[in-house]
């Protein structure tokens, strides 16, 4: 039985997409096949677009996102996930409001990785390219810690 991990941000056009792409690559490199990764946004719309700067930064990590279509979080999507990792406290609150029964499966990404303070991962949308790189490296750092937890 595959374990399903869902990454959530606001529009499903940046942070959750970064986390999904990075984690898929990490799982593949480790030969882990029984974990499925997806992403969604609490305010996502299919008409939202991925910024060119994000595509460029992700290509540097061998992550292809040209076919990505933003997905809005629904009660069914969160109920189907075994683990829900969000970027900000408000994302967690929105999920718990729509599906309170998932409270033992939803965590801030940094919290699940073992961080105790400054748990939000800020949105780099609209900032210079360097902000995207910084956010990508931050997410990657915490995903490596999460990967170690999953491997145990």
Secondary structure as UniProt FT lines:
FT   STRAND          3..9
FT   HELIX           15..30
FT   STRAND          35..41
FT   TURN            42..43
FT   TURN            46..47
FT   HELIX           52..59
FT   TURN            60..62
FT   TURN            66..67
FT   HELIX           75..80
FT   STRAND          83..86
FT   HELIX           89..98
FT   HELIX           100..102
FT   TURN            103..105
FT   STRAND          106..108
FT   HELIX           109..112
FT   TURN            113..114
FT   TURN            125..126
FT   HELIX           129..151
//
